[in-house]
Amino acid sequence: MASNPERSACTRDFGFAGRHVHYAMVLHRALVLAVVSIAAVAPLHAQSAAPTIVVLVRHAEKAPSPADDPGLTDAGRARADALAQALRDARVDAVITSHYERARKTAEPIATARHVTPVVVRAGTDTEAHVREVAAAVRSQATGGLVVVVGHTNTIPPVIAALGGPQLPDICDAEYARLFTLVLPAGESPRLIQSTYGAPDPAEPCGRTMMR
């Protein structure tokens, strides 16, 4: 890893705070529907283990300085709060983050709200090693729990793959709203649900029209 790694729309004008709450509510409903649909198609056996659910996000909007380890902008802090709001009714069992300030500050509101101490996995120059450590930290949690992972543009996609999900391209530098929910049912193939949270990204965050 490099030393510094890296559409639901609403037409009404809710104002900044109102939009923040609206987007959080949209994600909350989406996650509830996702979990309900997963439960509906799960094998109906009394001894079936509940799936582990992993929610993965890139850190929120980062400040321009300090260059070596920036924190969050005001928009980034609002996004971190939006994540906590969206997961307010979820039983979050663990929060895993890199040691970078922007990742830790993104994880802070949800960890504080759910009274869990984040698991910090240091990110050095070896991205593959870091990805393996994050995946191992996820697997070390009790089966059937909900784990939140906060990472970076070049670590979230490979962590998804390391946990059995699909291979995805790196997240674009201007993308902060993407949220990945990876469902890990015991004895079945993982399922990935992609959504967004907080304020929306630009229409073409990668500099071109992308189909997702």
N, C-alpha and C positions, 0 to 999 in steps of 0.2 A: 504493500500500500504506500502511496506517496505520503510524504510527511504531512500534507494538508489535503486529505481526500475529499474527495467530493463525490362531471363538468357540470355536476348538477348546478344549473344556473337559476337565479331568482330574478325576475324582472322588476319586482317592486323595490323601492328604495327604502331599506330598513335602517339605513345608517350603519356605521362601522360595527357598533356593539350588537345591533339587531341582526346584521348579516352573520356575525360570529355565532350567535345562538342558533340562527336558522340552519346554518351548515352543520353544526353539531347535531341538531335534531334530525336532519336528513340522514346523516351517517348512523346515528343511533338506531333509527328505524330500519335502515338497510342491514345493519349487523343483526338486529333481532330477527328480521325476515330470513337472513342467511342461516342463522342457527336453527330456526324453526324448520326450514326446508331440509337442513342436514338431518335433523332428528326424524323428519318424516320418511326419509329414504334409508335410514339406518336399519340394520337387521333387527327384527323384533324378537330378540332372545333375552331372557332374563339376565343372563350372565354376560351380555355384550358390554365391553368396556366403553365408557364415554370417550369421544375423541379428544385429543389435545388440540387446542386452537392457538395458533400463533399469529399475532397481529404485528406486522412489520411496517415501519415508516422510516423515511429519511428524516434526519434532523430538520428542524424548522429553519426559516430564513435567517441566514447568518449575517452578523455585522461585518463591515469592511475592515475592521481592525480589532485587536492586533492581528497581524497577518499570520502568525504562527499558530494561534489558537483563539479565534474570535468567538464571542458569545452570540446572542441573538439580537435581532432588531426588535422594534416594537411589534412589527407584524409577526415576527418569529415567536415572540412571547404570547401573542394572541393565538397563534396556531397551536402552541403547546397547551394552552388552556382549552382550546377547542378539542384536542385529543382527550384530555381528561374529562371534559363534559360529555363527549360522545360515548365514552366508556364508563359513565358514572354508575350505571346499574350492573355492570359486568363484574364478576368475581375475578379480578386480576390477581393471579397467584405469584407472578414474578415479572420483573422489568429488567431487561438486559440492555446495556448501552456501552458504546465505546468510551474511552476516557476523555475524549475531546469535549471542551466546554459546551459547544453548540449541541452536541448529542445529550450530554448530561442535563442541560437546561431544558431540552425538549422533553426528556423523561421525568423531570422533577415534579410537575404538577400531578401527573397520574400516579406516580409513586407515593407522593405525599397524601393524595386523596384516598388511596387504597392501603395506606400504612404498610408499605413494603420497602425494604432497602434495596436499591438497584444493584444488580450484579454488574460490575464494571470489567469489561474485557479490553485490555490495552491493545491499541492498534499501532503496530510498528511499520516497518518497511515491507514486511512479508504479508501481502493481502491474503494469500491462500491460507497461511497459518492462522491469521485472525479469523477468517471465515470458519475454519475447522473448530476453533475454540468457541466461537459464538454458537455454532450448531451443537457442539457438545454441551454447552451450558443450557441450551433449550432442552436437549434430551435428558439432562440430569434432573429436570423438574418432574414432579409426580404426573403420571398419566391422567388425562382427563382435565387438566388445568387449562388456564388461559395465560399465555405468556406474551408480553409486549417487548418487541425488539426495536431499538432505535439505532440506526446506522447511517450509512453514507451512500452516495450515488453509486459507488463501485463495490459496495459490500452487501447491500440488501438483496440484489438479484442473485449473487452466488450463494448467499445463505439460504434463500428459497430453494435453489437447486440442491444444495448440500442436505437439505431436509427431505428431499425426494420430490420437490415440486419441479415445474418446468424451467428450462433455461430461458432467461429473459435478458435483454440488453441492459446495459447500464442506464441508470436514470439520468436524464438530461440535467444540466446544471441549473436551469430555470424552473425545474419541476420540484415542488414542495408538497403538493396536495395529494399525491398518490398514496393510497393505503392498500396493503396486501393482507388478506386473511387466508392463512394456510391451515387447512383442516387435516389433521393427521389421525384418521380412524385406525384402531388396532386391526392389523391384518388386512387392511385395504389400501388402495392407492390414495395418496394425498390429493386434496382438491384445493385449488386456488381460486379465491374470489378477489377481484380487483375493484376498488371504488376510490372515492376521494373524500377529503375532509377539510374543514376550514375554508378560508378564502380560495377561490378557484385559481388555477394556474393560467398564464396567458393562453390564448387560443392555439398558438403554435410554439410551445415552449422550447422545442428543439430546433427552431428555425425553419420548420417545414411541416406540412400537414401530415399527421401520423394517425394510423388506424390502430386503435387499441381495443 
